[in-house]
Amino acid sequence: MRTALKIMILMLILGSCSEDPKPIVEDFYKTITGQTKKTWKLTAITWKGDGKDDIKYSDPCFSDDRYTFYANEERLYEFSYGSIKCDAEEPEGMISDEWSFVNATSTLTIIFPLLSSNSLPFFVRKVTSKEMTIEIYLDQDNKYSYMATLQSISEE
């Protein structure tokens, strides 16, 4: 009897709501993509390891590369090599792929040619309209990582 009463009360409460719940559209992606697309450049990459001093790399050969995120349904992502080459074998042109982001783990998956030609899962440590910091761990114990800082340079 009590269970039936509880169910009736619950149905009454739920039935008395005047509006259907509507999902809130997450605007977080727009911080990364802008309204249409947003381009970022790498300002620094830091190696972090097991209590040792961090090693910060900053080199014009990778700071002129461009990372463009599109706010389209396909989640297009383009990486463009800059004019300053890091080595003689560095390709020219652009790499097109898709990007993904998982809110629950703050994981941004992209191709990051400085580290690999495959998509890699980065943890988003900070993102504002002007700056983004992402980190990827190199071991299962999370003792060694690369942390990349990117700066927004154009937005549409």
N, CA, C and O atoms as a GROMACS GRO file, in nm:
protein
  624
    1MET      N    1   0.082  -0.119   0.000
    1MET     CA    2   0.000   0.000   0.000
    1MET      C    3   0.086   0.126   0.000
    1MET      O    4   0.060   0.220  -0.075
    2ARG      N    5   0.190   0.127   0.084
    2ARG     CA    6   0.275   0.245   0.091
    2ARG      C    7   0.348   0.267  -0.042
    2ARG      O    8   0.365   0.381  -0.085
    3THR      N    9   0.390   0.159  -0.107
    3THR     CA   10   0.458   0.171  -0.236
    3THR      C   11   0.365   0.233  -0.340
    3THR      O   12   0.406   0.320  -0.417
    4ALA      N   13   0.240   0.189  -0.341
    4ALA     CA   14   0.143   0.245  -0.435
    4ALA      C   15   0.121   0.393  -0.408
    4ALA      O   16   0.107   0.472  -0.502
    5LEU      N   17   0.118   0.432  -0.281
    5LEU     CA   18   0.100   0.572  -0.244
    5LEU      C   19   0.219   0.655  -0.289
    5LEU      O   20   0.203   0.765  -0.340
    6LYS      N   21   0.338   0.602  -0.271
    6LYS     CA   22   0.460   0.673  -0.314
    6LYS      C   23   0.460   0.693  -0.465
    6LYS      O   24   0.496   0.800  -0.514
    7ILE      N   25   0.420   0.590  -0.536
    7ILE     CA   26   0.416   0.599  -0.683
    7ILE      C   27   0.314   0.704  -0.726
    7ILE      O   28   0.340   0.781  -0.818
    8MET      N   29   0.198   0.707  -0.661
    8MET     CA   30   0.095   0.806  -0.696
    8MET      C   31   0.144   0.947  -0.668
    8MET      O   32   0.120   1.038  -0.748
    9ILE      N   33   0.212   0.967  -0.555
    9ILE     CA   34   0.264   1.101  -0.522
    9ILE      C   35   0.369   1.142  -0.624
    9ILE      O   36   0.369   1.256  -0.670
   10LEU      N   37   0.458   1.050  -0.659
   10LEU     CA   38   0.561   1.078  -0.758
   10LEU      C   39   0.499   1.114  -0.893
   10LEU      O   40   0.544   1.207  -0.959
   11MET      N   41   0.396   1.040  -0.934
   11MET     CA   42   0.329   1.070  -1.061
   11MET      C   43   0.261   1.206  -1.056
   11MET      O   44   0.260   1.279  -1.155
   12LEU      N   45   0.205   1.240  -0.942
   12LEU     CA   46   0.140   1.370  -0.925
   12LEU      C   47   0.242   1.483  -0.936
   12LEU      O   48   0.217   1.583  -1.003
   13ILE      N   49   0.357   1.465  -0.870
   13ILE     CA   50   0.461   1.567  -0.875
   13ILE      C   51   0.514   1.582  -1.016
   13ILE      O   52   0.526   1.693  -1.068
   14LEU      N   53   0.546   1.470  -1.080
   14LEU     CA   54   0.600   1.475  -1.216
   14LEU      C   55   0.497   1.527  -1.315
   14LEU      O   56   0.531   1.600  -1.409
   15GLY      N   57   0.372   1.490  -1.294
   15GLY     CA   58   0.267   1.535  -1.384
   15GLY      C   59   0.232   1.681  -1.369
   15GLY      O   60   0.175   1.741  -1.460
   16SER      N   61   0.266   1.740  -1.255
   16SER     CA   62   0.231   1.880  -1.232
   16SER      C   63   0.332   1.977  -1.292
   16SER      O   64   0.308   2.098  -1.291
   17CYS      N   65   0.443   1.927  -1.343
   17CYS     CA   66   0.541   2.016  -1.405
   17CYS      C   67   0.483   2.071  -1.534
   17CYS      O   68   0.428   1.996  -1.614
   18SER      N   69   0.495   2.201  -1.554
   18SER     CA   70   0.433   2.264  -1.670
   18SER      C   71   0.521   2.257  -1.794
   18SER      O   72   0.470   2.271  -1.906
   19GLU      N   73   0.651   2.238  -1.777
   19GLU     CA   74   0.740   2.235  -1.892
   19GLU      C   75   0.814   2.103  -1.898
   19GLU      O   76   0.848   2.044  -1.795
   20ASP      N   77   0.838   2.057  -2.019
   20ASP     CA   78   0.924   1.940  -2.036
   20ASP      C   79   1.068   1.985  -2.016
   20ASP      O   80   1.106   2.093  -2.061
   21PRO      N   81   1.147   1.904  -1.950
   21PRO     CA   82   1.288   1.943  -1.935
   21PRO      C   83   1.356   1.949  -2.071
   21PRO      O   84   1.334   1.863  -2.157
   22LYS      N   85   1.436   2.050  -2.090
   22LYS     CA   86   1.508   2.068  -2.216
   22LYS      C   87   1.658   2.066  -2.188
   22LYS      O   88   1.704   2.129  -2.093
   23PRO      N   89   1.732   1.995  -2.270
   23PRO     CA   90   1.876   1.993  -2.247
   23PRO      C   91   1.938   2.131  -2.270
   23PRO      O   92   1.895   2.205  -2.358
   24ILE      N   93   2.036   2.163  -2.191
   24ILE     CA   94   2.107   2.289  -2.206
   24ILE      C   95   2.219   2.268  -2.307
   24ILE      O   96   2.302   2.178  -2.291
   25VAL      N   97   2.220   2.349  -2.410
   25VAL     CA   98   2.324   2.337  -2.512
   25VAL      C   99   2.454   2.390  -2.452
   25VAL      O  100   2.460   2.501  -2.400
   26GLU      N  101   2.556   2.309  -2.460
   26GLU     CA  102   2.685   2.345  -2.402
   26GLU      C  103   2.758   2.442  -2.493
   26GLU      O  104   2.784   2.412  -2.609
   27ASP      N  105   2.792   2.560  -2.440
   27ASP     CA  106   2.866   2.659  -2.516
   27ASP      C  107   3.016   2.643  -2.501
   27ASP      O  108   3.093   2.719  -2.560
   28PHE      N  109   3.058   2.543  -2.423
   28PHE     CA  110   3.200   2.523  -2.399
   28PHE      C  111   3.278   2.502  -2.529
   28PHE      O  112   3.388   2.554  -2.544
   29TYR      N  113   3.220   2.428  -2.623
   29TYR     CA  114   3.288   2.402  -2.750
   29TYR      C  115   3.323   2.532  -2.823
   29TYR      O  116   3.426   2.542  -2.890
   30LYS      N  117   3.236   2.631  -2.809
   30LYS     CA  118   3.259   2.758  -2.877
   30LYS      C  119   3.385   2.828  -2.827
   30LYS      O  120   3.443   2.909  -2.899
   31THR      N  121   3.429   2.797  -2.707
   31THR     CA  122   3.554   2.852  -2.657
   31THR      C  123   3.670   2.799  -2.742
   31THR      O  124   3.767   2.871  -2.767
   32ILE      N  125   3.660   2.675  -2.784
   32ILE     CA  126   3.765   2.613  -2.866
   32ILE      C  127   3.748   2.648  -3.013
   32ILE      O  128   3.847   2.669  -3.083
   33THR      N  129   3.622   2.654  -3.061
   33THR     CA  130   3.597   2.668  -3.204
   33THR      C  131   3.554   2.806  -3.251
   33THR      O  132   3.556   2.832  -3.371
   34GLY      N  133   3.516   2.895  -3.161
   34GLY     CA  134   3.453   3.018  -3.204
   34GLY      C  135   3.315   2.986  -3.259
   34GLY      O  136   3.268   2.874  -3.244
   35GLN      N  137   3.250   3.082  -3.323
   35GLN     CA  138   3.118   3.058  -3.380
   35GLN      C  139   3.126   2.969  -3.503
   35GLN      O  140   3.040   2.883  -3.523
   36THR      N  141   3.228   2.988  -3.585
   36THR     CA  142   3.245   2.909  -3.707
   36THR      C  143   3.375   2.831  -3.705
   36THR      O  144   3.377   2.710  -3.728
   37LYS      N  145   3.485   2.902  -3.677
   37LYS     CA  146   3.616   2.836  -3.665
   37LYS      C  147   3.708   2.924  -3.583
   37LYS      O  148   3.690   3.046  -3.573
   38LYS      N  149   3.808   2.859  -3.526
   38LYS     CA  150   3.903   2.931  -3.444
   38LYS      C  151   4.041   2.869  -3.465
   38LYS      O  152   4.056   2.747  -3.468
   39THR      N  153   4.141   2.956  -3.481
   39THR     CA  154   4.277   2.911  -3.508
   39THR      C  155   4.366   2.946  -3.389
   39THR      O  156   4.358   3.054  -3.331
   40TRP      N  157   4.451   2.851  -3.355
   40TRP     CA  158   4.541   2.862  -3.241
   40TRP      C  159   4.684   2.841  -3.290
   40TRP      O  160   4.708   2.778  -3.392
   41LYS      N  161   4.780   2.896  -3.213
   41LYS     CA  162   4.920   2.868  -3.239
   41LYS      C  163   4.984   2.822  -3.109
   41LYS      O  164   4.941   2.860  -3.000
   42LEU      N  165   5.085   2.739  -3.122
   42LEU     CA  166   5.156   2.686  -3.006
   42LEU      C  167   5.255   2.790  -2.957
   42LEU      O  168   5.337   2.840  -3.034
   43THR      N  169   5.247   2.824  -2.829
   43THR     CA  170   5.340   2.922  -2.772
   43THR      C  171   5.449   2.855  -2.689
   43THR      O  172   5.558   2.910  -2.673
   44ALA      N  173   5.420   2.736  -2.637
   44ALA     CA  174   5.522   2.664  -2.559
   44ALA      C  175   5.481   2.519  -2.542
   44ALA      O  176   5.362   2.486  -2.540
   45ILE      N  177   5.580   2.435  -2.529
   45ILE     CA  178   5.556   2.296  -2.491
   45ILE      C  179   5.656   2.263  -2.381
   45ILE      O  180   5.774   2.296  -2.389
   46THR      N  181   5.605   2.198  -2.278
   46THR     CA  182   5.686   2.171  -2.160
   46THR      C  183   5.686   2.021  -2.132
   46THR      O  184   5.580   1.957  -2.132
   47TRP      N  185   5.805   1.966  -2.108
   47TRP     CA  186   5.817   1.828  -2.063
   47TRP      C  187   5.817   1.828  -1.912
   47TRP      O  188   5.893   1.902  -1.850
   48LYS      N  189   5.731   1.746  -1.853
   48LYS     CA  190   5.722   1.738  -1.707
   48LYS      C  191   5.751   1.594  -1.668
   48LYS      O  192   5.699   1.501  -1.728
   49GLY      N  193   5.836   1.577  -1.566
   49GLY     CA  194   5.869   1.440  -1.530
   49GLY      C  195   5.907   1.417  -1.386
   49GLY      O  196   6.005   1.473  -1.337
   50ASP      N  197   5.831   1.334  -1.320
   50ASP     CA  198   5.860   1.272  -1.191
   50ASP      C  199   5.942   1.358  -1.095
   50ASP      O  200   6.046   1.314  -1.045
   51GLY      N  201   5.895   1.478  -1.070
   51GLY     CA  202   5.960   1.562  -0.973
   51GLY      C  203   6.086   1.633  -1.021
   51GLY      O  204   6.147   1.709  -0.946
   52LYS      N  205   6.124   1.610  -1.144
   52LYS     CA  206   6.241   1.678  -1.199
   52LYS      C  207   6.199   1.814  -1.252
   52LYS      O  208   6.081   1.840  -1.273
   53ASP      N  209   6.296   1.902  -1.273
   53ASP     CA  210   6.266   2.034  -1.327
   53ASP      C  211   6.199   2.021  -1.464
   53ASP      O  212   6.239   1.939  -1.546
   54ASP      N  213   6.097   2.102  -1.485
   54ASP     CA  214   6.030   2.104  -1.615
   54ASP      C  215   6.125   2.159  -1.720
   54ASP      O  216   6.206   2.247  -1.693
   55ILE      N  217   6.113   2.105  -1.840
   55ILE     CA  218   6.193   2.154  -1.953
   55ILE      C  219   6.097   2.219  -2.051
   55ILE      O  220   6.012   2.151  -2.108
   56LYS      N  221   6.111   2.348  -2.071
   56LYS     CA  222   6.022   2.423  -2.158
   56LYS      C  223   6.090   2.444  -2.294
   56LYS      O  224   6.203   2.492  -2.302
   57TYR      N  225   6.017   2.407  -2.399
   57TYR     CA  226   6.067   2.423  -2.535
   57TYR      C  227   5.987   2.535  -2.601
   57TYR      O  228   5.865   2.542  -2.589
   58SER      N  229   6.056   2.621  -2.670
   58SER     CA  230   5.992   2.725  -2.748
   58SER      C  231   6.079   2.748  -2.870
   58SER      O  232   6.195   2.788  -2.857
   59ASP      N  233   6.025   2.723  -2.987
   59ASP     CA  234   6.104   2.729  -3.108
   59ASP      C  235   6.018   2.785  -3.221
   59ASP      O  236   5.903   2.744  -3.237
   60PRO      N  237   6.073   2.878  -3.298
   60PRO     CA  238   5.994   2.936  -3.409
   60PRO      C  239   5.946   2.832  -3.510
   60PRO      O  240   5.847   2.854  -3.579
   61CYS      N  241   6.016   2.718  -3.520
   61CYS     CA  242   5.976   2.619  -3.621
   61CYS      C  243   5.843   2.554  -3.588
   61CYS      O  244   5.776   2.505  -3.679
   62PHE      N  245   5.801   2.550  -3.462
   62PHE     CA  246   5.667   2.499  -3.434
   62PHE      C  247   5.570   2.607  -3.389
   62PHE      O  248   5.450   2.581  -3.380
   63SER      N  249   5.619   2.725  -3.361
   63SER     CA  250   5.527   2.831  -3.318
   63SER      C  251   5.458   2.900  -3.436
   63SER      O  252   5.366   2.979  -3.415
   64ASP      N  253   5.501   2.870  -3.559
   64ASP     CA  254   5.429   2.926  -3.674
   64ASP      C  255   5.328   2.827  -3.734
   64ASP      O  256   5.260   2.858  -3.831
   65ASP      N  257   5.318   2.707  -3.675
   65ASP     CA  258   5.216   2.610  -3.717
   65ASP      C  259   5.080   2.655  -3.666
   65ASP      O  260   5.072   2.727  -3.567
   66ARG      N  261   4.974   2.613  -3.733
   66ARG     CA  262   4.838   2.656  -3.699
   66ARG      C  263   4.748   2.537  -3.674
   66ARG      O  264   4.753   2.437  -3.745
   67TYR      N  265   4.664   2.550  -3.571
   67TYR     CA  266   4.568   2.448  -3.530
   67TYR      C  267   4.429   2.511  -3.540
   67TYR      O  268   4.397   2.601  -3.463
   68THR      N  269   4.347   2.464  -3.635
   68THR     CA  270   4.216   2.525  -3.658
   68THR      C  271   4.105   2.425  -3.626
   68THR      O  272   4.102   2.313  -3.678
   69PHE      N  273   4.015   2.468  -3.539
   69PHE     CA  274   3.900   2.388  -3.497
   69PHE      C  275   3.776   2.450  -3.558
   69PHE      O  276   3.753   2.571  -3.546
   70TYR      N  277   3.694   2.368  -3.624
   70TYR     CA  278   3.571   2.416  -3.685
   70TYR      C  279   3.451   2.376  -3.599
   70TYR      O  280   3.448   2.270  -3.538
   71ALA      N  281   3.352   2.464  -3.595
   71ALA     CA  282   3.230   2.442  -3.517
   71ALA      C  283   3.123   2.378  -3.604
   71ALA      O  284   3.005   2.409  -3.589
   72ASN      N  285   3.162   2.289  -3.693
   72ASN     CA  286   3.064   2.224  -3.779
   72ASN      C  287   3.030   2.086  -3.723
   72ASN      O  288   3.093   2.038  -3.629
   73GLU      N  289   2.929   2.024  -3.782
   73GLU     CA  290   2.883   1.894  -3.735
   73GLU      C  291   2.991   1.787  -3.746
   73GLU      O  292   2.996   1.695  -3.664
   74GLU      N  293   3.077   1.798  -3.846
   74GLU     CA  294   3.184   1.700  -3.866
   74GLU      C  295   3.300   1.720  -3.770
   74GLU      O  296   3.387   1.633  -3.759
   75ARG      N  297   3.302   1.832  -3.701
   75ARG     CA  298   3.413   1.868  -3.611
   75ARG      C  299   3.547   1.860  -3.685
   75ARG      O  300   3.640   1.791  -3.642
   76LEU      N  301   3.552   1.931  -3.795
   76LEU     CA  302   3.673   1.935  -3.876
   76LEU      C  303   3.785   2.001  -3.798
   76LEU      O  304   3.765   2.099  -3.725
   77TYR      N  305   3.903   1.946  -3.815
   77TYR     CA  306   4.024   1.998  -3.751
   77TYR      C  307   4.132   2.003  -3.857
   77TYR      O  308   4.152   1.906  -3.931
   78GLU      N  309   4.202   2.115  -3.866
   78GLU     CA  310   4.312   2.128  -3.963
   78GLU      C  311   4.439   2.173  -3.892
   78GLU      O  312   4.438   2.265  -3.810
   79PHE      N  313   4.545   2.105  -3.925
   79PHE     CA  314   4.677   2.145  -3.878
   79PHE      C  315   4.754   2.192  -4.000
   79PHE      O  316   4.764   2.120  -4.099
   80SER      N  317   4.809   2.315  -3.995
   80SER     CA  318   4.886   2.370  -4.108
   80SER      C  319   5.030   2.391  -4.064
   80SER      O  320   5.057   2.457  -3.963
   81TYR      N  321   5.122   2.336  -4.141
   81TYR     CA  322   5.264   2.361  -4.115
   81TYR      C  323   5.298   2.504  -4.152
   81TYR      O  324   5.251   2.555  -4.254
   82GLY      N  325   5.379   2.567  -4.071
   82GLY     CA  326   5.423   2.702  -4.100
   82GLY      C  327   5.539   2.702  -4.199
   82GLY      O  328   5.583   2.597  -4.244
   83SER      N  329   5.587   2.821  -4.231
   83SER     CA  330   5.694   2.833  -4.331
   83SER      C  331   5.832   2.798  -4.273
   83SER      O  332   5.923   2.764  -4.349
   84ILE      N  333   5.848   2.805  -4.142
   84ILE     CA  334   5.976   2.770  -4.080
   84ILE      C  335   5.976   2.621  -4.052
   84ILE      O  336   5.891   2.571  -3.978
   85LYS      N  337   6.070   2.550  -4.111
   85LYS     CA  338   6.077   2.404  -4.099
   85LYS      C  339   6.161   2.364  -3.978
   85LYS      O  340   6.266   2.423  -3.952
   86CYS      N  341   6.113   2.262  -3.905
   86CYS     CA  342   6.188   2.210  -3.790
   86CYS      C  343   6.300   2.117  -3.838
   86CYS      O  344   6.405   2.108  -3.774
   87ASP      N  345   6.278   2.051  -3.949
   87ASP     CA  346   6.384   1.970  -4.011
   87ASP      C  347   6.354   1.957  -4.159
   87ASP      O  348   6.244   1.989  -4.205
   88ALA      N  349   6.452   1.910  -4.233
   88ALA     CA  350   6.440   1.904  -4.379
   88ALA      C  351   6.327   1.811  -4.425
   88ALA      O  352   6.274   1.830  -4.534
   89GLU      N  353   6.291   1.713  -4.346
   89GLU     CA  354   6.188   1.616  -4.385
   89GLU      C  355   6.047   1.656  -4.342
   89GLU      O  356   5.951   1.582  -4.366
   90GLU      N  357   6.034   1.772  -4.280
   90GLU     CA  358   5.901   1.815  -4.239
   90GLU      C  359   5.816   1.841  -4.363
   90GLU      O  360   5.858   1.914  -4.453
   91PRO      N  361   5.698   1.781  -4.368
   91PRO     CA  362   5.614   1.801  -4.487
   91PRO      C  363   5.558   1.943  -4.494
   91PRO      O  364   5.559   2.017  -4.396
   92GLU      N  365   5.511   1.978  -4.611
   92GLU     CA  366   5.444   2.107  -4.629
   92GLU      C  367   5.295   2.081  -4.634
   92GLU      O  368   5.250   1.968  -4.652
   93GLY      N  369   5.219   2.187  -4.618
   93GLY     CA  370   5.074   2.174  -4.635
   93GLY      C  371   4.998   2.160  -4.508
   93GLY      O  372   5.031   2.218  -4.405
   94MET      N  373   4.892   2.078  -4.517
   94MET     CA  374   4.794   2.073  -4.410
   94MET      C  375   4.753   1.928  -4.384
   94MET      O  376   4.755   1.844  -4.473
   95ILE      N  377   4.715   1.903  -4.261
   95ILE     CA  378   4.657   1.774  -4.222
   95ILE      C  379   4.513   1.803  -4.181
   95ILE      O  380   4.488   1.890  -4.097
   96SER      N  381   4.419   1.730  -4.239
   96SER     CA  382   4.278   1.744  -4.202
   96SER      C  383   4.233   1.618  -4.130
   96SER      O  384   4.267   1.506  -4.172
   97ASP      N  385   4.159   1.635  -4.026
   97ASP     CA  386   4.109   1.523  -3.947
   97ASP      C  387   3.985   1.574  -3.874
   97ASP      O  388   3.930   1.678  -3.909
   98GLU      N  389   3.942   1.501  -3.774
   98GLU     CA  390   3.833   1.550  -3.690
   98GLU      C  391   3.884   1.558  -3.546
   98GLU      O  392   3.976   1.486  -3.507
   99TRP      N  393   3.824   1.647  -3.470
   99TRP     CA  394   3.858   1.659  -3.330
   99TRP      C  395   3.741   1.608  -3.249
   99TRP      O  396   3.628   1.604  -3.297
  100SER      N  397   3.770   1.567  -3.126
  100SER     CA  398   3.661   1.525  -3.037
  100SER      C  399   3.692   1.575  -2.897
  100SER      O  400   3.808   1.595  -2.860
  101PHE      N  401   3.587   1.594  -2.821
  101PHE     CA  402   3.602   1.638  -2.683
  101PHE      C  403   3.504   1.560  -2.597
  101PHE      O  404   3.386   1.548  -2.630
  102VAL      N  405   3.554   1.507  -2.485
  102VAL     CA  406   3.471   1.436  -2.389
  102VAL      C  407   3.464   1.520  -2.262
  102VAL      O  408   3.564   1.536  -2.192
  103ASN      N  409   3.346   1.573  -2.234
  103ASN     CA  410   3.326   1.659  -2.117
  103ASN      C  411   3.362   1.589  -1.986
  103ASN      O  412   3.428   1.648  -1.900
  104ALA      N  413   3.320   1.464  -1.971
  104ALA     CA  414   3.336   1.393  -1.844
  104ALA      C  415   3.482   1.383  -1.802
  104ALA      O  416   3.512   1.385  -1.683
  105THR      N  417   3.572   1.370  -1.899
  105THR     CA  418   3.715   1.356  -1.867
  105THR      C  419   3.798   1.476  -1.911
  105THR      O  420   3.920   1.477  -1.894
  106SER      N  421   3.734   1.577  -1.969
  106SER     CA  422   3.803   1.694  -2.024
  106SER      C  423   3.914   1.652  -2.120
  106SER      O  424   4.026   1.703  -2.114
  107THR      N  425   3.880   1.560  -2.208
  107THR     CA  426   3.977   1.505  -2.302
  107THR      C  427   3.951   1.557  -2.443
  107THR      O  428   3.843   1.538  -2.498
  108LEU      N  429   4.051   1.622  -2.499
  108LEU     CA  430   4.047   1.672  -2.636
  108LEU      C  431   4.137   1.581  -2.720
  108LEU      O  432   4.256   1.569  -2.692
  109THR      N  433   4.081   1.518  -2.821
  109THR     CA  434   4.157   1.426  -2.906
  109THR      C  435   4.181   1.492  -3.041
  109THR      O  436   4.088   1.527  -3.113
  110ILE      N  437   4.311   1.509  -3.073
  110ILE     CA  438   4.352   1.575  -3.197
  110ILE      C  439   4.483   1.514  -3.246
  110ILE      O  440   4.555   1.448  -3.171
  111ILE      N  441   4.513   1.538  -3.373
  111ILE     CA  442   4.647   1.508  -3.425
  111ILE      C  443   4.736   1.624  -3.382
  111ILE      O  444   4.702   1.741  -3.401
  112PHE      N  445   4.849   1.591  -3.326
  112PHE     CA  446   4.946   1.690  -3.279
  112PHE      C  447   5.081   1.649  -3.337
  112PHE      O  448   5.158   1.579  -3.271
  113PRO      N  449   5.110   1.691  -3.462
  113PRO     CA  450   5.226   1.641  -3.536
  113PRO      C  451   5.361   1.655  -3.465
  113PRO      O  452   5.454   1.580  -3.495
  114LEU      N  453   5.373   1.746  -3.374
  114LEU     CA  454   5.497   1.760  -3.299
  114LEU      C  455   5.528   1.633  -3.220
  114LEU      O  456   5.644   1.601  -3.196
  115LEU      N  457   5.422   1.560  -3.179
  115LEU     CA  458   5.440   1.438  -3.100
  115LEU      C  459   5.406   1.310  -3.176
  115LEU      O  460   5.467   1.206  -3.150
  116SER      N  461   5.310   1.315  -3.268
  116SER     CA  462   5.266   1.193  -3.338
  116SER      C  463   5.184   1.229  -3.461
  116SER      O  464   5.125   1.337  -3.469
  117SER      N  465   5.181   1.137  -3.556
  117SER     CA  466   5.096   1.156  -3.674
  117SER      C  467   4.957   1.097  -3.652
  117SER      O  468   4.873   1.102  -3.742
  118ASN      N  469   4.932   1.041  -3.536
  118ASN     CA  470   4.802   0.985  -3.500
  118ASN      C  471   4.731   1.078  -3.401
  118ASN      O  472   4.794   1.162  -3.337
  119SER      N  473   4.600   1.062  -3.390
  119SER     CA  474   4.524   1.139  -3.292
  119SER      C  475   4.565   1.098  -3.152
  119SER      O  476   4.584   0.979  -3.123
  120LEU      N  477   4.578   1.197  -3.065
  120LEU     CA  478   4.618   1.173  -2.927
  120LEU      C  479   4.517   1.235  -2.831
  120LEU      O  480   4.462   1.341  -2.861
  121PRO      N  481   4.493   1.170  -2.717
  121PRO     CA  482   4.401   1.226  -2.617
  121PRO      C  483   4.475   1.318  -2.520
  121PRO      O  484   4.560   1.273  -2.444
  122PHE      N  485   4.443   1.444  -2.522
  122PHE     CA  486   4.502   1.544  -2.432
  122PHE      C  487   4.399   1.582  -2.326
  122PHE      O  488   4.280   1.595  -2.355
  123PHE      N  489   4.445   1.600  -2.204
  123PHE     CA  490   4.360   1.656  -2.100
  123PHE      C  491   4.364   1.807  -2.112
  123PHE      O  492   4.471   1.866  -2.121
  124VAL      N  493   4.248   1.869  -2.113
  124VAL     CA  494   4.241   2.015  -2.119
  124VAL      C  495   4.258   2.065  -1.976
  124VAL      O  496   4.172   2.043  -1.890
  125ARG      N  497   4.368   2.132  -1.952
  125ARG     CA  498   4.398   2.182  -1.817
  125ARG      C  499   4.342   2.322  -1.795
  125ARG      O  500   4.306   2.359  -1.684
  126LYS      N  501   4.334   2.398  -1.904
  126LYS     CA  502   4.281   2.535  -1.896
  126LYS      C  503   4.237   2.574  -2.036
  126LYS      O  504   4.304   2.544  -2.134
  127VAL      N  505   4.125   2.642  -2.044
  127VAL     CA  506   4.084   2.698  -2.173
  127VAL      C  507   4.004   2.824  -2.146
  127VAL      O  508   3.907   2.825  -2.070
  128THR      N  509   4.047   2.931  -2.211
  128THR     CA  510   3.975   3.058  -2.211
  128THR      C  511   3.960   3.098  -2.357
  128THR      O  512   4.004   3.025  -2.445
  129SER      N  513   3.900   3.211  -2.382
  129SER     CA  514   3.884   3.254  -2.521
  129SER      C  515   4.019   3.286  -2.586
  129SER      O  516   4.029   3.289  -2.708
  130LYS      N  517   4.123   3.310  -2.505
  130LYS     CA  518   4.253   3.350  -2.558
  130LYS      C  519   4.363   3.246  -2.543
  130LYS      O  520   4.462   3.249  -2.617
  131GLU      N  521   4.349   3.151  -2.447
  131GLU     CA  522   4.458   3.057  -2.422
  131GLU      C  523   4.404   2.920  -2.384
  131GLU      O  524   4.301   2.907  -2.318
  132MET      N  525   4.476   2.816  -2.430
  132MET     CA  526   4.439   2.679  -2.398
  132MET      C  527   4.565   2.603  -2.358
  132MET      O  528   4.668   2.613  -2.424
  133THR      N  529   4.556   2.528  -2.250
  133THR     CA  530   4.666   2.443  -2.206
  133THR      C  531   4.616   2.299  -2.205
  133THR      O  532   4.516   2.268  -2.141
  134ILE      N  533   4.689   2.212  -2.277
  134ILE     CA  534   4.653   2.072  -2.286
  134ILE      C  535   4.772   1.988  -2.241
  134ILE      O  536   4.887   2.031  -2.253
  135GLU      N  537   4.744   1.868  -2.190
  135GLU     CA  538   4.852   1.783  -2.139
  135GLU      C  539   4.826   1.638  -2.179
  135GLU      O  540   4.713   1.591  -2.178
  136ILE      N  541   4.934   1.569  -2.214
  136ILE     CA  542   4.926   1.427  -2.245
  136ILE      C  543   5.030   1.354  -2.162
  136ILE      O  544   5.147   1.393  -2.157
  137TYR      N  545   4.986   1.247  -2.097
  137TYR     CA  546   5.077   1.166  -2.016
  137TYR      C  547   5.141   1.059  -2.101
  137TYR      O  548   5.079   1.005  -2.193
  138LEU      N  549   5.266   1.028  -2.071
  138LEU     CA  550   5.343   0.933  -2.149
  138LEU      C  551   5.354   0.796  -2.082
  138LEU      O  552   5.406   0.702  -2.142
  139ASP      N  553   5.306   0.785  -1.960
  139ASP     CA  554   5.314   0.659  -1.887
  139ASP      C  555   5.186   0.635  -1.809
  139ASP      O  556   5.106   0.727  -1.791
  140GLN      N  557   5.167   0.513  -1.763
  140GLN     CA  558   5.044   0.478  -1.692
  140GLN      C  559   5.037   0.538  -1.552
  140GLN      O  560   4.928   0.551  -1.496
  141ASP      N  561   5.150   0.576  -1.495
  141ASP     CA  562   5.152   0.632  -1.360
  141ASP      C  563   5.137   0.784  -1.359
  141ASP      O  564   5.138   0.846  -1.253
  142ASN      N  565   5.124   0.844  -1.477
  142ASN     CA  566   5.108   0.989  -1.491
  142ASN      C  567   5.223   1.067  -1.429
  142ASN      O  568   5.202   1.171  -1.366
  143LYS      N  569   5.345   1.016  -1.446
  143LYS     CA  570   5.463   1.084  -1.394
  143LYS      C  571   5.533   1.168  -1.501
  143LYS      O  572   5.604   1.263  -1.469
  144TYR      N  573   5.512   1.132  -1.627
  144TYR     CA  574   5.580   1.199  -1.737
  144TYR      C  575   5.476   1.250  -1.836
  144TYR      O  576   5.385   1.177  -1.874
  145SER      N  577   5.491   1.375  -1.876
  145SER     CA  578   5.392   1.432  -1.967
  145SER      C  579   5.452   1.544  -2.050
  145SER      O  580   5.560   1.596  -2.021
  146TYR      N  581   5.379   1.578  -2.155
  146TYR     CA  582   5.402   1.701  -2.230
  146TYR      C  583   5.282   1.791  -2.207
  146TYR      O  584   5.167   1.746  -2.215
  147MET      N  585   5.308   1.916  -2.178
  147MET     CA  586   5.202   2.015  -2.162
  147MET      C  587   5.223   2.122  -2.269
  147MET      O  588   5.330   2.182  -2.279
  148ALA      N  589   5.120   2.145  -2.348
  148ALA     CA  590   5.126   2.242  -2.457
  148ALA      C  591   5.036   2.361  -2.427
  148ALA      O  592   4.923   2.345  -2.382
  149THR      N  593   5.088   2.481  -2.452
  149THR     CA  594   5.010   2.603  -2.436
  149THR      C  595   4.988   2.662  -2.574
  149THR      O  596   5.082   2.684  -2.650
  150LEU      N  597   4.862   2.689  -2.604
  150LEU     CA  598   4.825   2.747  -2.733
  150LEU      C  599   4.756   2.880  -2.711
  150LEU      O  600   4.689   2.902  -2.610
  151GLN      N  601   4.775   2.970  -2.806
  151GLN     CA  602   4.715   3.103  -2.801
  151GLN      C  603   4.624   3.120  -2.920
  151GLN      O  604   4.660   3.085  -3.032
  152SER      N  605   4.504   3.175  -2.896
  152SER     CA  606   4.411   3.203  -3.004
  152SER      C  607   4.464   3.319  -3.089
  152SER      O  608   4.506   3.422  -3.037
  153ILE      N  609   4.462   3.298  -3.222
  153ILE     CA  610   4.512   3.406  -3.311
  153ILE      C  611   4.406   3.458  -3.407
  153ILE      O  612   4.421   3.567  -3.462
  154SER      N  613   4.300   3.381  -3.428
  154SER     CA  614   4.190   3.431  -3.511
  154SER      C  615   4.063   3.354  -3.478
  154SER      O  616   4.067   3.237  -3.438
  155GLU      N  617   3.951   3.423  -3.497
  155GLU     CA  618   3.823   3.362  -3.464
  155GLU      C  619   3.715   3.416  -3.556
  155GLU      O  620   3.709   3.536  -3.585
  156GLU      N  621   3.631   3.326  -3.602
  156GLU     CA  622   3.517   3.366  -3.686
  156GLU      C  623   3.390   3.313  -3.625
  156GLU      O  624   3.282   3.335  -3.679
   0.00000   0.00000   0.00000
